[in-house]
């Protein structure tokens, strides 16, 4: 990481949007092997992630495991729908559950899942360090009326609203249902992770209360978005349940609404380097709550197998 005297990634303070250079590596040197860690990615996979900013790994979890996780997800949805908890985000308009945050602290199964070597080792390999969970959530996109997630870079928000200093984090999306071209899969712009898009607009305090339902602050300029898409294209990350998508914190991504009868549900874990812990949010903002951005009890994750019985 290049250390600069000023913020290398300014945003939400300028009169106009801009594309700025990335100052952080994408893939870091591998950690030394330990009895609990073996090399999980081959050179071709590391090169693909470096080039594209994402990696789709099919069938990482088997049918029995996914059935178990899907049932756990559905039970959480039923348990928390009318609980009035702040971790539950409702869809605009319909009131259906859009997301549940902090699932690795609310549910023992997901607490183990973040430590499963199949995902934890990939995060450690790409980020070149021990890691912890910055944020976890289940995204429900129900059939017929599931709403879209507009284009954005996660890092732009995490840097501005959480004080994440560097691009040394990644998202892991475990597909709990089939994600097809039709039911609103994750879309990414390959190569966009190499370009930081500075956004316009002052951020109000407690912006998360609106942005987790519909993001309006930290949205990229349409001309700059078109520029990135013209360069890299747009890739739909489709796959069978049990597949896993890893993508860089600065990869531009979003998803369409779902008007098919078939729900699309994924569980997201954001792995952050233990050397990249949150600082003070930019522009005098109050830190977002713990269930959105972890600051407490930070420690490297240890391995734990997924137990389905």
BELDA-V614169 format. One record per pair of residues at least 12 apart in sequence whose ideal C-beta (glycine too) atoms are under 10 Angstrom apart, sorted by sequence separation. I is the first residue (numbers start at 1). J is the second residue. D is the distance in whole Angstrom. If there is no record, write none. Layout:
i/j/d
I/J/D
I/J/D
//
This chain:
i/j/d
8/20/8
9/21/10
45/57/8
76/88/9
87/99/9
88/100/6
89/101/7
155/167/5
173/185/10
281/293/9
8/21/8
9/22/9
87/100/6
88/101/8
154/167/10
155/168/10
173/186/6
204/217/8
8/22/9
9/23/8
27/41/9
41/55/8
81/95/9
87/101/4
153/167/9
155/169/7
203/217/5
8/23/5
9/24/9
81/96/8
85/100/8
86/101/8
87/102/5
154/169/8
171/186/9
201/216/8
202/217/8
203/218/7
278/293/6
8/24/8
30/46/9
41/57/9
81/97/6
85/101/9
86/102/9
87/103/8
154/170/9
201/217/5
237/253/9
278/294/8
279/295/10
40/57/9
80/97/7
85/102/9
114/131/9
154/171/7
200/217/9
201/218/7
277/294/9
278/295/6
27/45/10
87/105/9
114/132/9
115/133/10
199/217/8
200/218/9
201/219/8
234/252/9
235/253/10
237/255/9
277/295/8
2/21/10
4/23/7
27/46/5
77/96/9
78/97/9
81/100/10
87/106/7
114/133/6
135/154/9
199/218/5
200/219/9
232/251/10
234/253/10
236/255/9
2/22/10
3/23/9
26/46/10
27/47/8
77/97/5
80/100/6
134/154/10
199/219/6
200/220/10
232/252/9
234/254/9
236/256/9
278/298/9
2/23/5
27/48/10
76/97/9
79/100/9
85/106/9
197/218/9
199/220/6
200/221/7
245/266/8
249/270/8
272/293/10
277/298/6
1/23/7
2/24/7
27/49/6
111/133/9
114/136/7
197/219/10
198/220/9
199/221/7
244/266/9
249/271/9
272/294/8
1/24/5
2/25/10
26/49/7
27/50/5
77/100/7
80/103/10
110/133/10
113/136/9
135/158/8
170/193/10
197/220/5
198/221/9
229/252/8
243/266/10
244/267/10
245/268/10
246/269/10
249/272/8
270/293/9
1/25/7
26/50/5
27/51/10
76/100/6
134/158/7
197/221/7
228/252/6
241/265/9
270/294/9
274/298/7
25/50/9
26/51/9
111/136/9
199/224/9
241/266/9
244/269/10
246/271/9
274/299/8
26/52/10
80/106/8
110/136/7
167/193/8
198/224/9
272/298/9
274/300/5
1/28/10
26/53/7
73/100/9
76/103/7
79/106/9
110/137/10
135/162/9
197/224/6
225/252/7
249/276/10
273/300/10
274/301/9
79/107/9
105/133/8
110/138/8
134/162/8
192/220/9
197/225/8
224/252/10
104/133/6
107/136/10
167/196/8
195/224/9
225/254/10
237/266/10
73/103/8
76/106/7
103/133/10
106/136/9
134/164/7
197/227/9
271/301/8
72/103/9
76/107/6
102/133/9
104/135/9
105/136/8
107/138/9
189/220/10
197/228/8
75/107/9
103/135/10
104/136/4
106/138/10
195/227/9
220/252/7
269/301/10
76/109/9
102/135/8
103/136/5
104/137/9
192/225/9
195/228/6
73/107/9
75/109/10
76/110/8
101/135/7
102/136/6
103/137/6
135/169/9
139/173/8
194/228/10
220/254/10
72/107/7
101/136/7
102/137/8
103/138/6
134/169/6
149/184/8
192/227/10
193/228/10
219/254/10
72/108/9
73/109/9
100/136/9
101/137/5
134/170/10
135/171/9
136/172/10
138/174/10
140/176/10
141/177/9
148/184/7
151/187/8
153/189/10
189/225/8
192/228/5
195/231/9
72/109/5
73/110/9
100/137/6
101/138/8
131/168/9
134/171/9
139/176/10
140/177/10
146/183/8
147/184/9
149/186/9
151/188/10
159/196/9
191/228/8
192/229/8
194/231/10
195/232/9
71/109/10
72/110/7
99/137/5
100/138/5
131/169/8
138/176/8
141/179/9
146/184/6
149/187/9
151/189/8
155/193/9
160/198/10
190/228/9
194/232/9
98/137/10
99/138/6
100/139/9
129/168/8
131/170/9
133/172/10
148/187/10
153/192/8
160/199/8
189/228/5
190/229/10
192/231/8
193/232/10
215/254/9
69/109/7
98/138/10
99/139/5
100/140/8
128/168/8
143/183/7
153/193/8
156/196/7
189/229/6
191/231/6
192/232/6
68/109/8
69/110/8
72/113/9
97/138/9
98/139/7
99/140/7
127/168/6
142/183/10
143/184/10
151/192/9
155/196/8
156/197/7
189/230/10
190/231/9
191/232/4
97/139/10
98/140/6
99/141/10
126/168/9
127/169/7
141/183/7
153/195/9
155/197/10
156/198/8
157/199/9
161/203/6
187/229/10
189/231/8
190/232/4
191/233/9
192/234/10
97/140/5
98/141/8
126/169/10
127/170/7
141/184/5
153/196/7
156/199/6
160/203/6
189/232/5
190/233/6
69/113/7
96/140/7
98/142/9
126/170/6
141/185/9
153/197/6
161/205/10
188/232/9
189/233/7
190/234/8
96/141/10
97/142/8
139/184/10
152/197/9
188/233/10
189/234/6
190/235/6
96/142/6
123/169/9
151/197/9
153/199/9
157/203/9
161/207/7
162/208/10
188/234/7
189/235/8
123/170/6
139/186/9
152/199/9
160/207/9
161/208/7
187/234/6
188/235/5
65/113/9
89/137/8
94/142/8
98/146/8
122/170/8
123/171/10
187/235/7
188/236/8
87/136/10
91/140/8
96/145/7
98/147/7
123/172/7
186/235/9
187/236/5
188/237/6
87/137/8
89/139/9
91/141/9
94/144/10
96/146/8
99/149/10
122/172/7
157/207/9
161/211/8
185/235/10
186/236/8
187/237/7
65/116/9
89/140/10
91/142/8
94/145/6
96/147/9
98/149/9
157/208/9
185/236/5
186/237/4
187/238/10
61/113/9
93/145/8
94/146/9
120/172/9
184/236/10
185/237/6
186/238/9
65/118/10
94/147/8
119/172/5
185/238/5
186/239/10
197/250/9
91/145/7
93/147/8
118/172/10
157/211/7
182/236/10
185/239/8
193/247/8
194/248/9
196/250/6
61/116/8
91/146/8
92/147/6
119/174/7
181/236/6
183/238/9
193/248/4
195/250/8
197/252/7
60/116/9
91/147/5
118/174/10
161/217/9
180/236/9
182/238/9
192/248/9
193/249/8
194/250/8
61/118/7
160/217/9
161/218/8
179/236/8
181/238/6
188/245/8
193/250/5
194/251/10
195/252/8
60/118/5
61/119/9
80/138/10
114/172/8
116/174/9
157/215/8
160/218/7
179/237/7
180/238/6
192/250/8
193/251/4
60/119/8
113/172/10
152/211/9
159/218/10
179/238/5
180/239/9
186/245/6
188/247/6
192/251/6
193/252/8
157/217/8
158/218/10
178/238/8
179/239/6
180/240/10
185/245/9
188/248/9
191/251/9
192/252/4
193/253/10
57/118/8
77/138/8
113/174/7
156/217/10
157/218/5
178/239/8
179/240/8
186/247/8
190/251/8
191/252/9
192/253/8
57/119/9
60/122/9
76/138/7
156/218/5
175/237/9
178/240/6
179/241/8
189/251/7
190/252/9
77/140/7
152/215/6
156/219/9
175/238/9
177/240/9
178/241/5
188/251/5
189/252/4
74/138/10
76/140/10
110/174/10
150/214/8
151/215/9
154/218/10
156/220/8
173/237/8
175/239/6
177/241/5
178/242/9
179/243/8
188/252/7
189/253/7
57/122/8
73/138/6
77/142/10
149/214/9
150/215/5
152/217/10
153/218/8
175/240/7
176/241/6
178/243/9
186/251/10
187/252/9
188/253/5
189/254/9
72/138/9
74/140/9
147/213/9
148/214/9
149/215/8
150/216/8
152/218/6
173/239/10
175/241/5
176/242/9
179/245/9
187/253/6
188/254/9
55/122/8
73/140/8
147/214/8
152/219/6
153/220/7
174/241/9
175/242/7
186/253/6
187/254/6
188/255/10
150/218/10
151/219/7
152/220/7
174/242/8
175/243/5
186/254/8
187/255/6
69/138/10
150/219/6
151/220/6
174/243/8
175/244/7
186/255/5
187/256/7
150/220/9
173/243/9
174/244/5
175/245/7
184/254/10
185/255/6
55/126/8
151/222/9
173/244/7
174/245/8
184/255/5
185/256/8
172/244/6
173/245/4
183/255/9
184/256/5
49/122/9
152/225/10
172/245/7
173/246/8
183/256/9
184/257/6
185/258/9
151/225/6
171/245/8
172/246/5
173/247/8
182/256/9
183/257/10
184/258/4
137/212/9
171/246/7
172/247/8
181/256/10
183/258/5
184/259/9
49/125/10
50/126/9
170/246/6
171/247/5
179/255/9
182/258/8
183/259/9
184/260/8
205/281/10
212/288/10
40/117/8
45/122/9
49/126/6
151/228/9
170/247/7
171/248/8
182/259/9
183/260/5
211/288/10
40/118/7
151/229/9
170/248/6
171/249/7
180/258/10
182/260/5
183/261/9
184/262/10
186/264/9
203/281/9
207/285/8
38/117/8
40/119/9
46/125/8
169/248/8
170/249/6
182/261/10
183/262/5
184/263/10
185/264/7
203/282/8
205/284/9
206/285/9
207/286/10
209/288/10
37/117/7
40/120/9
41/121/8
45/125/9
46/126/8
168/248/10
169/249/4
170/250/10
171/251/8
173/253/10
180/260/8
182/262/8
183/263/7
184/264/5
186/266/8
203/283/7
205/285/6
206/286/7
208/288/5
209/289/10
212/292/8
36/117/7
40/121/4
41/122/6
45/126/10
167/248/7
168/249/8
169/250/9
170/251/9
183/264/4
185/266/9
202/283/8
203/284/10
204/285/9
205/286/5
207/288/8
208/289/8
211/292/10
39/121/8
40/122/6
167/249/6
171/253/9
180/262/7
182/264/9
183/265/10
186/268/10
203/285/6
206/288/8
37/120/9
38/121/7
40/123/10
151/234/10
166/249/9
167/250/5
179/262/10
205/288/10
206/289/9
208/291/10
36/120/10
37/121/6
40/124/9
41/125/5
167/251/10
178/262/7
180/264/8
208/292/6
36/121/9
40/125/6
41/126/7
164/249/8
177/262/7
178/263/10
179/264/6
208/293/9
39/125/7
40/126/10
177/263/6
178/264/8
179/265/9
37/124/7
38/125/10
176/263/9
177/264/6
179/266/7
37/125/8
176/264/9
177/265/5
175/264/8
176/265/5
177/266/8
31/121/9
34/124/10
159/249/9
175/265/8
176/266/6
158/249/7
159/250/9
174/265/10
175/266/5
176/267/6
157/249/10
158/250/10
174/266/6
175/267/9
31/124/6
154/247/9
155/248/8
156/249/9
173/266/5
174/267/5
30/124/9
31/125/7
154/248/9
155/249/4
156/250/8
172/266/10
173/267/7
174/268/8
30/125/6
153/248/9
154/249/5
155/250/4
172/267/9
173/268/5
174/269/8
28/124/10
29/125/10
30/126/9
31/127/9
153/249/8
154/250/7
155/251/9
156/252/9
172/268/7
173/269/8
28/125/8
31/128/6
153/250/5
154/251/8
171/268/6
172/269/5
27/125/8
28/126/7
30/128/7
31/129/7
153/251/7
154/252/10
171/269/7
172/270/8
27/126/6
28/127/6
29/128/5
31/130/8
153/252/6
154/253/8
170/269/9
171/270/5
172/271/6
26/126/8
27/127/9
28/128/3
29/129/10
152/252/7
153/253/8
170/270/7
171/271/8
25/126/10
26/127/10
27/128/8
28/129/7
151/252/6
152/253/7
169/270/6
170/271/6
25/127/9
74/176/9
151/253/7
152/254/7
169/271/6
170/272/8
25/128/8
73/176/6
150/253/10
151/254/4
168/271/10
169/272/4
170/273/9
72/176/9
73/177/9
149/253/8
150/254/5
151/255/9
168/272/7
169/273/7
69/174/7
71/176/10
149/254/5
150/255/9
168/273/4
70/176/5
148/254/7
149/255/5
164/270/10
166/272/10
167/273/10
168/274/10
69/176/6
70/177/7
101/208/10
148/255/6
149/256/9
166/273/8
168/275/7
169/276/6
66/174/8
147/255/9
148/256/5
149/257/9
164/272/7
168/276/4
65/174/10
66/175/8
67/176/9
146/255/9
147/256/10
148/257/4
164/273/10
166/275/9
167/276/9
66/176/6
146/256/9
147/257/6
148/258/8
162/272/10
165/275/9
166/276/5
66/177/9
101/212/8
146/257/6
147/258/8
165/276/6
60/172/10
145/257/8
146/258/3
158/270/8
164/276/7
165/277/8
61/174/7
99/212/7
144/257/10
145/258/8
146/259/8
164/277/8
165/278/8
60/174/8
61/175/9
98/212/8
99/213/9
141/255/7
144/258/8
145/259/7
146/260/9
154/268/10
158/272/9
163/277/9
164/278/6
165/279/6
55/170/9
57/172/10
60/175/9
61/176/9
98/213/7
134/249/9
141/256/10
143/258/6
144/259/6
163/278/5
164/279/8
54/170/9
98/214/10
139/255/9
141/257/8
142/258/7
143/259/8
144/260/8
146/262/10
154/270/7
162/278/5
163/279/4
53/170/10
54/171/9
56/173/9
58/175/9
141/258/5
143/260/6
144/261/6
146/263/7
162/279/9
163/280/5
164/281/9
92/210/10
143/261/5
144/262/9
146/264/7
158/276/10
162/280/10
163/281/5
54/173/10
56/175/9
89/208/9
141/260/10
142/261/10
143/262/5
144/263/9
146/265/10
159/278/10
162/281/6
163/282/7
89/209/9
93/213/10
126/246/7
142/262/10
143/263/5
158/278/8
159/279/10
161/281/6
162/282/9
49/170/9
92/213/5
93/214/10
141/262/10
142/263/5
143/264/8
160/281/7
161/282/8
86/208/10
89/211/10
90/212/10
91/213/7
92/214/6
122/244/8
126/248/8
127/249/10
141/263/6
142/264/8
159/281/9
160/282/5
161/283/9
163/285/8
56/179/10
86/209/9
89/212/5
90/213/7
91/214/10
123/246/8
140/263/7
141/264/4
142/265/9
158/281/10
159/282/7
160/283/7
162/285/9
89/213/6
122/246/6
140/264/8
141/265/7
161/285/6
163/287/7
119/244/6
139/264/8
140/265/5
141/266/8
160/285/8
161/286/9
162/287/7
163/288/10
118/244/8
139/265/7
140/266/9
161/287/8
162/288/6
119/246/8
138/265/7
139/266/5
161/288/6
138/266/7
139/267/8
137/266/9
138/267/5
139/268/6
164/293/8
56/186/9
137/267/8
138/268/7
158/288/9
162/292/8
163/293/9
24/155/9
136/267/8
137/268/5
157/288/9
161/292/9
162/293/4
54/186/9
56/188/10
136/268/7
137/269/9
161/293/8
162/294/9
163/295/9
22/155/10
135/268/8
136/269/5
137/270/9
162/295/9
54/188/5
135/269/8
136/270/7
158/292/10
53/188/7
54/189/10
134/269/9
135/270/4
136/271/10
157/292/10
158/293/7
52/188/8
53/189/8
54/190/7
133/269/6
134/270/4
135/271/10
157/293/10
52/189/9
53/190/6
133/270/7
134/271/7
135/272/9
52/190/4
53/191/6
54/192/10
131/269/10
132/270/10
133/271/7
134/272/4
51/190/8
52/191/6
53/192/6
54/193/8
131/270/10
132/271/7
133/272/8
134/273/10
28/168/8
51/191/7
52/192/9
53/193/3
131/271/4
132/272/6
24/165/9
25/166/9
26/167/8
52/193/8
53/194/7
130/271/10
131/272/6
132/273/8
11/153/9
24/166/5
25/167/8
26/168/10
48/190/10
51/193/10
129/271/10
131/273/6
132/274/6
134/276/9
23/166/8
24/167/4
25/168/8
50/193/9
51/194/9
129/272/9
130/273/8
131/274/6
134/277/9
9/153/10
11/155/10
12/156/8
23/167/8
24/168/6
26/170/10
49/193/9
50/194/10
127/271/7
129/273/4
130/274/4
131/275/10
132/276/10
134/278/8
11/156/6
12/157/10
22/167/7
126/271/9
127/272/8
128/273/8
129/274/6
130/275/8
131/276/9
132/277/8
9/155/8
11/157/9
123/269/8
127/273/5
129/275/5
9/156/8
12/159/10
13/160/9
123/270/9
124/271/8
126/273/10
127/274/9
128/275/9
129/276/8
11/159/7
12/160/6
123/271/4
127/275/9
10/159/9
11/160/5
12/161/9
120/269/9
122/271/9
123/272/9
124/273/9
127/276/8
9/159/5
10/160/9
119/269/7
123/273/9
124/274/10
8/159/9
9/160/9
120/271/8
7/159/8
119/271/8
7/160/10
114/267/9
116/269/10
135/288/10
113/267/7
137/291/9
9/164/10
114/269/5
136/291/9
137/292/9
9/165/9
113/269/8
114/270/10
135/291/8
8/165/9
9/166/9
110/267/7
114/271/8
135/292/6
7/165/9
8/166/8
9/167/8
134/292/9
135/293/6
136/294/9
8/167/9
110/269/8
134/293/6
135/294/7
134/294/6
133/294/6
134/295/9
3/165/10
132/294/7
3/166/10
104/267/9
1/165/8
2/166/9
103/267/7
134/298/9
1/166/5
103/268/9
104/269/7
132/297/9
133/298/9
1/167/9
103/269/9
132/298/5
1/168/7
26/193/6
100/267/10
101/268/9
132/299/6
26/194/8
132/300/6
133/301/7
24/193/10
99/268/9
130/299/9
131/300/7
132/301/6
130/300/4
131/301/6
22/193/7
70/241/7
129/300/9
130/301/7
22/194/5
24/196/10
69/241/9
130/302/9
19/192/10
21/194/8
22/195/7
23/196/9
69/242/9
21/195/8
22/196/6
66/240/9
67/241/9
19/194/10
20/195/8
21/196/7
66/241/5
67/242/10
19/195/5
20/196/4
65/241/10
66/242/5
124/300/9
19/196/7
20/197/8
63/240/9
65/242/7
66/243/10
124/301/9
18/196/9
19/197/6
20/198/6
63/241/8
64/242/10
123/301/9
18/197/8
19/198/7
53/232/9
56/235/9
60/239/10
63/242/7
17/197/7
18/198/5
52/232/8
59/239/8
61/241/8
62/242/6
120/300/10
17/198/6
18/199/9
51/232/10
54/235/8
56/237/6
58/239/6
59/240/7
61/242/4
120/301/6
16/198/9
17/199/6
18/200/9
53/235/10
55/237/10
56/238/9
57/239/9
58/240/7
59/241/9
60/242/6
61/243/8
120/302/9
121/303/8
17/200/5
52/235/8
54/237/7
56/239/6
59/242/5
60/243/6
61/244/7
120/303/6
14/198/6
16/200/7
17/201/9
58/242/8
59/243/6
60/244/4
120/304/9
11/196/8
13/198/9
14/199/9
15/200/7
57/242/10
58/243/5
59/244/9
60/245/10
105/290/9
106/291/9
10/196/9
11/197/8
12/198/8
13/199/10
14/200/7
57/243/7
58/244/8
105/291/8
115/301/5
117/303/5
9/196/5
11/198/4
12/199/6
13/200/9
14/201/10
56/243/6
57/244/5
102/289/9
114/301/6
115/302/6
116/303/8
117/304/9
118/305/10
119/306/10
8/196/8
9/197/10
10/198/6
11/199/5
12/200/7
13/201/10
56/244/8
57/245/8
77/265/9
101/289/9
102/290/8
103/291/10
115/303/6
116/304/7
117/305/8
118/306/9
9/198/7
11/200/9
12/201/6
13/202/8
55/244/9
56/245/5
57/246/7
101/290/10
102/291/4
105/294/9
115/304/4
116/305/7
117/306/10
11/201/9
12/202/6
13/203/10
55/245/7
56/246/8
101/291/5
102/292/8
104/294/9
114/304/8
115/305/8
116/306/5
12/203/5
54/245/6
55/246/5
56/247/9
74/265/9
100/291/10
101/292/6
112/303/10
113/304/9
115/306/9
11/203/9
54/246/7
55/247/8
73/265/6
101/293/10
102/294/9
105/297/10
112/304/5
113/305/10
53/246/10
54/247/4
55/248/9
73/266/9
111/304/8
112/305/7
113/306/6
53/247/6
54/248/7
73/267/7
112/306/6
12/207/10
52/247/9
53/248/4
70/265/7
72/267/9
112/307/7
52/248/9
53/249/9
69/265/10
110/306/10
49/246/7
53/250/7
54/251/6
70/267/10
104/301/10
109/306/8
49/247/9
50/248/9
53/251/4
69/267/7
109/307/8
49/248/7
52/251/8
53/252/8
54/253/8
108/307/9
109/308/9
53/253/9
19/220/9
45/246/9
17/219/10
19/221/9
49/251/10
87/289/9
17/220/7
18/221/8
86/289/7
87/290/10
88/291/10
89/292/10
17/221/4
87/291/5
12/217/7
16/221/8
17/222/9
19/224/6
41/246/9
86/291/7
87/292/9
12/218/7
17/223/8
18/224/8
85/291/9
86/292/9
11/218/7
17/224/6
17/225/10
19/227/7
19/228/8
27/248/9
26/248/6
26/249/10
24/248/10
26/250/9
24/249/10
26/251/10
22/248/10
24/250/9
22/250/7
72/308/10
69/306/8
71/308/10
68/306/8
68/307/9
69/308/8
68/308/4
9/250/9
65/306/6
67/308/8
68/309/8
65/307/10
66/308/10
65/308/6
64/308/6
28/273/8
61/306/8
64/309/9
62/308/9
61/308/10
24/276/9
36/302/8
37/303/8
36/303/5
35/303/10
13/282/8
34/303/10
12/282/7
13/283/6
11/282/8
12/283/7
1/273/10
10/282/8
11/283/9
9/282/9
10/283/10
12/285/10
1/275/9
1/276/9
7/282/7
//
